[in-house]
C-alpha cells in the first residue's frame, strides 16, 4: 500500500466528514465490531504511513487528526460500549492496542515495526 492510499484509508475510516454506517469508528460507536478485514487494512495502512514518514519532521493536520481518532476515540468507544454491556469479539481489545502502539510510533519516530509491541 502506498502512502497516499494509506492516508486516505485511515481518514475515511476515522474522520467525521467521511463517516458512513460501516466505517471503523462508526461501527464501534454503534456497538458493532469492525467488518472482517477492517483492522488488518488499518494496520497495513499504519505500517505504510510509518514507513513513509521515517524522515518527516511534520505531519499533515488531517492525518494527525485521523491518527489521534483511530488510537484514542476507538479505545474510548470500545470501553464505553463494553461498560454498557456490549460483548466485543475477544481479539478486538488486542487489535485496538496494536493500533494505538502503531500510531504512537508514528508520532514518536520510534524505530522498528509499528505493529510490534
C-alpha positions, -999 to +999 in steps of 0.1 A: +000+000+000+014+034-009+014+064+014-014+083-003-037+053-003-028+046+034-036+081+044-069+080+025-079+047+041-072+060+076-090+092+070-120+075+055-123+051+084-120+077+112-128+113+102-163+125+108-166+140+073-162+106+057-183+086+082-208+060+070-225+032+089-196+009+080-166+030+088-144+018+116-153+044+142-190+044+132-192+007+138-176+010+172-199+039+180-229+016+172-216-011+194-207-033+164-174-050+157-153-039+127-162-056+094-138-085+086-105-073+073-110-037+085-085-039+113-060-057+091-064-030+065-059-002+091-028-019+105-013-022+070-021+015+063-005+025+096+026+005+086+027+023+052+024+057+069+051+048+094+074+037+066+068+068+045+072+092+074+105+080+088+124+111+077+095+135+080+097+163+107+060+173+104+026+156+099-003+168+078-031+182+101-058+159+087-036+128+090-027+138+126-064+141+135-071+107+119-043+091+138-055+106+170-090+094+164-080+059+155-059+055+186-079+075+212-115+075+201-116+038+191-104+029+226-130+052+242-158+039+221-148+003+229-146+009+267-179+028+268-197+001+249-181-026+270-193-008+301-228-007+286-227-045+282-216-049+246-198-083+241-169-075+218-150-101+198-122-115+220-093-101+199-107-066+194-091-053+226-057-065+214-063-051+180-070-017+194-038-019+215-019-027+183-035+002+165-025+025+195+011+013+195+014+017+157+000+053+160+023+062+189+053+050+170+044+072+140+042+102+163+073+093+183+095+084+153+103+052+171+124+027+151+111-008+145+079-022+132+050-001+144+026-031+149+050-049+172+047-043+210 
